[in-house]
Amino acid sequence: MAVKITDICIACGACIDECPVEAIVDEDDSPNDDGCYFVYNDKCVECVGHNDEPACASACPTEGCIVWDAVAGSPSHREDIGDDKRSAHTPVVE
């Protein structure tokens, strides 16, 4: 379970401020050393239990910057989504 920040990120910091579990770090603390913000997969909970949708995606002003895997249908809980449905990244904000 995790969102991903793409390379079109403008580094505004909105996502970092909104993350309830502090799973997002800026380019200085990114383990990729690519100058982009980074989401720690092991910490990200897609805001399940915190918000109705990932808070970082709601706060992000850049269209298509924050993505997560598309899910077929409409499951009642995001935590019930298996890895098999989390293989392609699609934009959260359109």
Salt bridges, closest charged atoms under 4 A:
GLU46 OE1 - ARG78 NE 3.76
GLU46 OE2 - ARG86 NH1 2.71
ASP69 OD1 - HIS89 ND1 3.31
